Amino acid sequence: MENAWRLTMEARGGKVESAVREVAAELQDWSTNCLGDLEKRDKHAKNALERCRRSSISRDSVAREEILKYQLQKLEDQVELYWCQRATSHWLKHGDRNTRFFHQYASERRRRNRITRLVKDDGCVVEDAGGIQAMATNFYSALFTSSAGSRYEELLQQCAISCN
């Protein structure tokens, strides 16, 4: 883009307005051809990998599959990075200040994370805070309590036999 700016400034005789318009057009073209194409390239790479996996096995097809897997992984990394950057820029633009967007985002997250009711094994619904707390406590107590029973005596007898 730096080259596009320099070339445009030289061609337009230093007129900034024209240079900005042409660089914006270059950026739009770059976005369409490079970034916008990521999804299509990802789909094509997946299809090519699938075709390669369905072909007969040979040394060349195995090498080709490795190359396609590498290319697909790189494309998926680029897509993920693109969306992370988009989300971050959106958050920085709208969510890092004491704005209406920030409060809506925080409120929605609080609403989604709140447990308002639980269903017992018998189908009864518990909606009060004390009942929900008791169900959660009982569930995790049962989950982390050993139900195998105590076999210490048997274990000690086996140790005594093997030691003698």
Secondary structure, 3 states (H helix, E strand, C coil): CHHHHHHHHHHCCCCHHHHHHHHHHHHHHHHHHHHCCHHHHHHHHHHHHHHHHHCCCCHHHHHHHHHHHHHHHHHHHHHHHHHHHHHHHHHHHHCCCCCHHHHHHHHHHHHHHCCCCEECCCCCEECCHHHHHHHHHHHHHHHCCCCCCCCHHHHHHHHHHHHC
